[in-house]
Amino acid sequence: MRTLLWTAALVLCLGAVVWADPAGEPGGGVGEEALRFYQQGVEYSRRQQWDQAARAYLQAVRLDPRFVEAWTNLGYAYRKLRNYARSVEAYRRALSVRPDYAPAHDYLARTYLAMGDRQKATEHYEILRRLDPQLADRLLRAIQANDPDLESSVY
């Protein structure tokens, strides 16, 4: 019985990791309607429906322009759509709200890597190294492998 319970707990934990959100849980102060669109975006992202996810995140940031997690996830959805210019802009908006937001630096670097700009990717790696060394280590491996999705989000 104990083994069964432990296995069930492990499966639940792994399930949470599998459906992890690149930006994480939103901080306090986010309006209800913006949060609703954000959660819709997360659900679309889980299904890899990137167009719908981008639309939902865009609605969230229109309602709350300081919603850093929504900006970050919008950038992620745009990167998956290979719309790199919009992806970069979304990450820049996230970083204008919160310059020390590690996930935005990580995913902005990965977007630059996808664009073939290793220098800009490395610049954000250097910033990330000071903010979150563990996340920076994963990013460095992605840069070295020239693979923006290596050890990235698990959507």
C-alpha positions, 0 to 999 in steps of 0.5 A: 500500500505504501508503495502504491501511495508513493507511486501515485504521489510521484505520478502527480508530481511528474504530471505537474512538471510535464504541464509546467508553465514557462513563466510560472504562477502569476504574482499577486495583483493580477485582475480576475479577467486578465488571469482568466485569459492567462489560464486559457493561454496556459491550457492552449499551450499545454495542447500546443495550440500556439495561435490560440495561446498567443491570442489568450495571452495577448488579451491578458496583457491588454487587460493588465500591461504589467502582467509579466508572466503573461508577457513571458508566455506570450513570447514563448507562444510567439517563439513556437510560432516562429514569429521571432520579432513578436517573441522578442518584443514580448520578452522585452515588455516582460523585462521592462516590467521586471528586469530581474525576471529570470524566465524572461531572460532564459526564453529571450536568450532561447529566441535569439538562439533560434534566430541564430544570434548566439551573441545576444543569447550569450548576453542574456545567459550572463544576466541569467547566471547572476539571477538563477545559476541553475536555469543559466546552466541549462541555458548554457547547454542549449547554447552550446548545443545550438538547440533553443529547446534543449532543457526548455519548457516541457509543453 
